[in-house]
Amino acid sequence: MSDLPKCPKCNSEYTYEDGRLLVCPECAHEWTLELETGNMEDKKIIKDANGNILTDGDSITVIKDLKIKGSSSVLKIGTKVKNIRLVDGDHNIDCQIDGFGAMKLKSEFVKKI
């Protein structure tokens, strides 16, 4: 049996190497050996439009008018948002905007205050 580490997601012992990646055939999770040994952070760094690193709880400003899907409303440039939460995915900011409610934003359309 090989000495490859178990899958960190489902703890399967049937992992295999695919180039630089380790792959689990049971849950399809992929990771690098550097991540397994702890040399890399497991959180992704999210930056705003100016290149500032965002963290949970930051306040941001919208830098572009954004149409709201499923509505005729527009989120205007300069709208301030407090206490953001960073999440994984295409829209990587979860927030609560006064007058609009819960919203997901892309970090490329905001700047840190």
C-alpha positions as CSV (number, residue, x, y, z in Angstrom):
1,M,0.0,0.0,0.0
2,S,1.2,3.5,-0.7
3,D,2.2,6.1,2.0
4,L,-0.1,8.8,0.6
5,P,-2.2,10.7,3.2
6,K,-5.9,10.0,3.6
7,C,-8.5,12.4,2.1
8,P,-9.0,15.4,4.5
9,K,-12.6,15.7,3.5
10,C,-14.0,12.1,3.7
11,N,-11.0,10.3,5.3
12,S,-10.8,7.8,2.4
13,E,-7.5,5.8,2.2
14,Y,-7.8,5.3,-1.6
15,T,-6.1,8.6,-2.6
16,Y,-3.9,8.9,-5.7
17,E,-1.5,11.4,-7.3
18,D,-2.4,13.3,-10.4
19,G,0.6,15.5,-11.3
20,R,1.0,17.8,-8.3
21,L,-2.4,17.1,-6.9
22,L,-3.7,14.4,-4.6
23,V,-7.2,13.2,-5.5
24,C,-9.8,11.2,-3.7
25,P,-11.8,8.9,-6.0
26,E,-14.7,8.6,-3.5
27,C,-15.6,12.3,-3.0
28,A,-13.6,13.9,-5.9
29,H,-11.7,16.2,-3.5
30,E,-8.4,17.5,-4.8
31,W,-5.6,19.1,-2.7
32,T,-1.9,19.7,-2.9
33,L,0.8,18.0,-0.7
34,E,1.9,21.5,0.5
35,L,-1.6,22.0,1.9
36,E,-1.4,18.6,3.6
37,T,1.9,19.4,5.2
38,G,0.7,22.8,6.4
39,N,3.0,25.0,4.3
40,M,0.1,26.9,2.7
41,E,-2.9,28.6,4.3
42,D,-6.1,26.8,3.8
43,K,-8.1,30.1,3.5
44,K,-8.1,31.9,0.2
45,I,-7.0,35.5,0.2
46,I,-9.7,37.8,-1.1
47,K,-8.8,41.3,-2.3
48,D,-10.9,44.3,-3.3
49,A,-10.6,46.3,-6.5
50,N,-7.6,48.2,-5.2
51,G,-5.7,45.1,-4.1
52,N,-6.4,45.5,-0.3
53,I,-6.9,42.3,1.5
54,L,-10.5,41.9,2.9
55,T,-11.3,40.2,6.2
56,D,-14.6,39.3,7.9
57,G,-16.2,42.3,9.6
58,D,-14.7,44.9,7.2
59,S,-16.6,47.9,5.9
60,I,-16.7,48.4,2.1
61,T,-18.0,50.8,-0.6
62,V,-19.5,49.8,-3.9
63,I,-17.4,51.3,-6.8
64,K,-19.8,50.6,-9.7
65,D,-23.6,50.7,-10.2
66,L,-24.8,47.1,-9.9
67,K,-28.1,45.8,-11.3
68,I,-29.8,43.4,-8.9
69,K,-30.9,40.2,-10.5
70,G,-34.6,39.6,-10.5
71,S,-35.4,43.2,-9.8
72,S,-35.4,46.6,-11.5
73,S,-33.4,48.1,-8.6
74,V,-29.8,49.2,-8.9
75,L,-27.2,49.3,-6.1
76,K,-25.7,52.7,-6.6
77,I,-22.0,53.6,-6.6
78,G,-20.8,54.7,-3.2
79,T,-23.2,52.5,-1.2
80,K,-21.5,51.7,2.1
81,V,-21.8,48.2,3.5
82,K,-20.7,47.3,7.1
83,N,-19.7,44.0,8.6
84,I,-19.1,41.8,5.6
85,R,-18.6,38.1,5.7
86,L,-16.2,36.3,3.2
87,V,-17.4,33.1,1.6
88,D,-16.2,30.7,-1.1
89,G,-17.6,30.9,-4.6
90,D,-18.1,33.3,-7.5
91,H,-19.7,36.0,-5.3
92,N,-17.3,35.9,-2.4
93,I,-18.9,38.5,-0.1
94,D,-22.1,38.0,2.0
95,C,-23.6,41.2,3.5
96,Q,-26.7,42.9,4.7
97,I,-27.4,46.2,2.8
98,D,-29.9,48.7,4.3
99,G,-32.9,49.0,2.0
100,F,-32.0,45.9,0.0
101,G,-31.5,43.1,2.5
102,A,-29.2,40.2,2.2
103,M,-26.9,40.3,-0.8
104,K,-23.9,38.6,-2.3
105,L,-21.2,40.7,-4.0
106,K,-18.1,40.1,-6.0
107,S,-14.9,41.6,-4.4
108,E,-13.9,43.2,-7.7
109,F,-16.7,45.7,-7.4
110,V,-16.0,47.0,-3.9
111,K,-13.2,48.8,-2.1
112,K,-12.3,48.7,1.5
113,I,-13.1,51.8,3.7
